[in-house]
C-alpha cells in the first residue's frame, strides 16, 4: 500500500520546478538592483502630504521559497505623520516585521523581494525618495541617518566583541565623515548620557555582556538615535524586557522622540504598550491591514472582528472575566491564501457578502478605516 | 510575634494545604580558582508559603528574582540548601530516590519554552505515554486508548500521535506539554511561564485549557509568570518576589486592589493598560535589580525604594499579617 501523502506534501520534482521559476523572477529583481548607477527620476518622487514622514502605498513583499510564494506583506498602506507615533499590532507571522524591514531595505535577498508598491520617505525640501527603487549606495546614507531601527533582542543585536563606545562611534563616524575622532567620542558620551546611563565614560569602555538587558536596550536606542533620524522603527523594543524596565524604556523613547523631533513606528503585539504610546494604530492580519485609525478609534470602537477578538483575548488587570475569549481556528497557510476575506474562516460575525472577494478598505470616519463587509452599509451612508 | 516563633520551632501541617514551603533557601555557589568557594548567589532566600488544594497560586516578579528556582526546588529538580517543602504533609527532601520517583506522578511541571522542552526524536504519543508506561499507571493494552483520551482532553487530535514535535506550532506544542503533565494524573503542577512564548490569541486558548483542566481534575497550580494580567486572571492567591524573597502574599483581589509593598505598587503601576484614555501615575523604578550574589543589607529593596527610611538600610523587615492572609514585609507597616 502506498503511503498516504500528508497535506501540503511537495514532491522533489515539483519543488525543483518552483525553485527554477523563482530563480527567474528573483534574478530579474536582482539585476535591476545591482546596476552601478540608477537615474534619479526612478526613485525621487514627491510626498502626497508634506505632513507625513513616511507613506506606504500598496506595498507587496513576497518571499519566493521552494515550497511556494509567501505573500508576507500583501497590499499594506499607511502613513506616519511627522512627530507622531504609529503602532503596528498583529500576531507573529502577520507581516509587521517584514513591513519594517522593507522600509529599511533589509529583507533577506534574493528570495525576499518587494514586488510592488511604493514607500515614500520625506527627505525634506519637498523631496522624497521611493525606497522600493532606491539603489543600495543611496540607501546606505538613509539607514541610520534618516531612518533607524531598534530591534527586539538587545542581547543579539549588539556585537559581543566590540566595546559599547566603539559601536556607537561607528554609526556617528560613518554618517559624519568630517567629524574628528575626539568629536565623535564626545558625541558618543553625550548619547549614552541622553539615554539615561549615569556612568557614561565607564559604560563606553564596557562590552555588551557586562550590561543588563535594559541597559543594552538603552545602548541600542542610543545607536539608533545617534544621527537624529526622522523616523525610528522600533521592532518590539520591550518584548524581551520586564514590566518595570519596559516602563523605563517606553518613557525614554517618548521623551527622546520629542527632543529630536522625529516620528516612531512602533511594532508590537502588546496592546497595552500600543495604547500607551501610539497616536495612530494599524492592525495587521495575514499580511494585510485590517483596520487603522487613531488610538481612540481602535480601542474605543474596534470594528474589525479580528481587532475585537484580539482585545477580548487579552486579560486586563482590574477587569474580571470568567473565561477569556479565544479566536477559533488558526492563521491560514501563508503559501495558499484564500481568495475571500482571510479572516472569514475564523470569524464569528460573518455576513452574506463575506464569501466574495477580499473586502476593500472602507472609511468610517476621517481617521478610521476598516476592511470588513460588515461596515459597508454604514460607510456608504456616511459618504452620502 | 509569638505565632512566628511557633512556626519556626515546629511545623504544623494543615490538612487543607497540598503544598507547604517553609523557609526554603537555595544558594548556588560561585566557584573561584581551583574550585575554592568564593560566595553564593542567593537565588531563593527564605521563602515561606502554602497552597490550598484545588487553587492556583501565582508567583510574579522580575527576571532573576528566583521564581523559577523556587518552582524547581519545590519539585526537587534541584536540591535545596535549607528549609522544608511538604507535599500533602510529606517532607519531599527526606524521601529516598525510590519514594521520590513514586511521588513524581503526583507533581508535574510545564516549562516555558515549548520549543526546547520536547524531545525532537520522539513522536507525540510516546512523549505523552512514556511516563505513564514507566510508572505502570495503566495496563499495557489500555495505554493507547488512555493516551488518546488525554490528548482529546487537551485539544489534540488522535492522529497527531505519530507526528513529531517540529510539525506543530507553539500553541499546540504547549498543549502537548500540558498533556504530558496531566497524563500521570497529578495533583499539583508547577507552570513555569507556560504562556510567555505564545501570541495573545493562542495565550488565551492555553489559559482557558489550564482552567478547564483544573475544574475537571481538581488540579492545584503554582503559576509562575511575569505577566501580571495573566496572573490576576488565573490565580486565587499571589506571591510577589523580589531578589529571592517574597515581599507580599495574599488573595489576588486584596493584592491587586490594595498593594501594600512599594515594590508591588511600582510593579503594578508599570503594567500598560490597553486603554488610551487611562493615564496612570507611574512609579518608575530607578536602576535595575541588584546582584543576588551580593544583595543589599537590611530590606533588599531599599536601594530602589521611593519610601526608604533609615531603618530599611540596616534591618530586614519581618513578615506582617495585615488581615485576611495578606502578608507584607515592609517597615512602613511596623507599628
Boltz contact constraints between the chains, C-beta under 6 A:
constraints:
  - contact:
      token1: [A, 91]
      token2: [B, 199]
      max_distance: 6.0
  - contact:
      token1: [A, 92]
      token2: [B, 199]
      max_distance: 6.0
  - contact:
      token1: [A, 212]
      token2: [B, 288]
      max_distance: 6.0
  - contact:
      token1: [A, 214]
      token2: [B, 288]
      max_distance: 6.0
  - contact:
      token1: [A, 242]
      token2: [B, 62]
      max_distance: 6.0
  - contact:
      token1: [A, 242]
      token2: [B, 63]
      max_distance: 6.0
  - contact:
      token1: [A, 243]
      token2: [B, 270]
      max_distance: 6.0
  - contact:
      token1: [A, 244]
      token2: [B, 270]
      max_distance: 6.0
  - contact:
      token1: [A, 244]
      token2: [B, 285]
      max_distance: 6.0
  - contact:
      token1: [A, 247]
      token2: [B, 270]
      max_distance: 6.0
  - contact:
      token1: [A, 247]
      token2: [B, 282]
      max_distance: 6.0
  - contact:
      token1: [A, 247]
      token2: [B, 284]
      max_distance: 6.0
  - contact:
      token1: [A, 248]
      token2: [B, 284]
      max_distance: 6.0
  - contact:
      token1: [A, 271]
      token2: [B, 274]
      max_distance: 6.0
  - contact:
      token1: [A, 272]
      token2: [B, 272]
      max_distance: 6.0
  - contact:
      token1: [A, 272]
      token2: [B, 273]
      max_distance: 6.0
  - contact:
      token1: [A, 272]
      token2: [B, 274]
      max_distance: 6.0
  - contact:
      token1: [A, 273]
      token2: [B, 272]
      max_distance: 6.0
  - contact:
      token1: [A, 275]
      token2: [B, 274]
      max_distance: 6.0
  - contact:
      token1: [A, 275]
      token2: [B, 275]
      max_distance: 6.0
  - contact:
      token1: [A, 275]
      token2: [B, 276]
      max_distance: 6.0
  - contact:
      token1: [A, 276]
      token2: [B, 272]
      max_distance: 6.0
  - contact:
      token1: [A, 295]
      token2: [B, 276]
      max_distance: 6.0
  - contact:
      token1: [A, 296]
      token2: [B, 276]
      max_distance: 6.0
  - contact:
      token1: [A, 299]
      token2: [B, 275]
      max_distance: 6.0
  - contact:
      token1: [A, 299]
      token2: [B, 276]
      max_distance: 6.0
  - contact:
      token1: [A, 313]
      token2: [B, 200]
      max_distance: 6.0
  - contact:
      token1: [A, 313]
      token2: [B, 201]
      max_distance: 6.0
  - contact:
      token1: [A, 313]
      token2: [B, 204]
      max_distance: 6.0
  - contact:
      token1: [A, 314]
      token2: [B, 200]
      max_distance: 6.0
  - contact:
      token1: [A, 315]
      token2: [B, 229]
      max_distance: 6.0
  - contact:
      token1: [A, 315]
      token2: [B, 230]
      max_distance: 6.0
  - contact:
      token1: [A, 315]
      token2: [B, 233]
      max_distance: 6.0
  - contact:
      token1: [A, 316]
      token2: [B, 229]
      max_distance: 6.0
  - contact:
      token1: [A, 317]
      token2: [B, 229]
      max_distance: 6.0
  - contact:
      token1: [A, 317]
      token2: [B, 232]
      max_distance: 6.0
  - contact:
      token1: [A, 317]
      token2: [B, 271]
      max_distance: 6.0
  - contact:
      token1: [A, 323]
      token2: [B, 208]
      max_distance: 6.0
  - contact:
      token1: [A, 324]
      token2: [B, 204]
      max_distance: 6.0
  - contact:
      token1: [A, 324]
      token2: [B, 207]
      max_distance: 6.0
  - contact:
      token1: [A, 324]
      token2: [B, 208]
      max_distance: 6.0
  - contact:
      token1: [A, 326]
      token2: [B, 204]
      max_distance: 6.0
  - contact:
      token1: [A, 326]
      token2: [B, 205]
      max_distance: 6.0
  - contact:
      token1: [A, 326]
      token2: [B, 208]
      max_distance: 6.0
  - contact:
      token1: [A, 327]
      token2: [B, 201]
      max_distance: 6.0
